[in-house]
Amino acid sequence: MNQNLDEKQARFQRDNISTRLGHIAANLARIKSFSNVAYKEAVFSVILETKWLIEWTAAEIEPEQTE
């Protein structure tokens, strides 16, 4: 993992789970919005970021919370 990604992860993981889920939801809305106007590079970038956010959040959620 590169330095910037490590820093982004550390900042993101300082937030509580609810805030993190809000960031993920916002990114999913951005993906939908960007897809409607065909900004392929932006869509790919936000999808990649969202993938990381989900992985970082899922690692700290109790199985009961994942439902």
N, C-alpha and C positions, 0 to 999 in steps of 0.2 A: 504494500500500500504506500502511496506517495505521501509526502509531508502534508500537502494541502488536504488530502482526504482524511488523514489522521486528525488534523486540526478541526475539520468540519465535523467529524465523528465526535470528538471530545466536546465541542460546543453543543451539538445536537443532544448528546446524552446528558447534559446538565439539566435539560428540561424534564418536566414530569411526563408520564406516559400520555396523559390527556393532551398536553401541548404538542407532543410529538405526533400523535394521531391527527391533530389539527393540521400540522405541516404536511403530513402525507395526504390528507383530504384536499388541501389547497393545491398540492402538486397534481393530483388526479384531475382537478378542475382545470388546471393550466393545460394539461395534456389534451383534454377534450376541446378546450378553446383553441389551442394551437393547431389541432388536427383539422378543425373547421376551416382554417385559412391556409392550410398546407405549408406550415413552417416546419418542414421535415427535420432540419437540424435542431431546432428548439425542442421539438417533440422528443427526439432521441435523447437529447441532453437531460430533459426533465424525467424521462423514463428511467434513465440510468441513475440519476440522483434518487428517485423514488425507490428504486430497487434497494439501494444502500440504506435509505431511511427505514424501510420495512425490515430489512435484515437486522439492523441495529436495534430496532424496537422489539422485534419478535424474540430476540435473544434474552430480553429482560422481562417478558410478560409471562405470568403464571399460566399454565395450561387452561385453567378455568376462565381466564380473561380473554382467551383467544376466540371464544365463541362470540 
